[in-house]
Structures are given as C-alpha cells and as structure tokens.
Amino acid sequence: MLAIVDVSVFYISRIILFFIATMFIFKALQAVDLTKIFKKNSADQIRFLFMIIAVILGYLFVDAIVSLFESLNNLL
C-alpha cells in the first residue's frame, strides 16, 4: 500500500513525543495534593508514584495520537 509518510517518521515522533508528554503530565500531576493520603515526610514516595503514572499516561497519550496519524496515513 502506498503511504504518504514513511513509517520511520512515526517511530521517531513516538519517541520524541513520549518524553515531551511525560514531562508535561508529570508537571500537571504535581498540582494534585496527596498529602492527605500519604504520611508526613513521604515526598519521595509521592514523587515516585507521580513518575510512574506520568510514564504510563505519557505512553498511552502518545500511542493514541501517533496511531491515529498512522491510520490516517494508511488511508490516504
């Protein structure tokens, strides 16, 4: 099938957008106040939890967006 854009462009954009999205999601998650759930002086655990959640959400967000563009590329 003839595609407009090469597949390697989507691989590269997936990697670059993953780091960008993860950074923005991590910054957004820091606005959430979880001090009522965790004990005092547990900032390291909260930060670790936010990092894990940011990586997961970043991957899901980027995968959804890039997959959409890949399918649009295959349709054209």
Secondary structure by P-SEA (a helix, b strand, c coil): ccccccaaaaaaaaaaaaaaaaaaaaaaaaaccccccccccaaaaaaaaaaaaaaaaaaaaaaaaaaaaaaaaaac
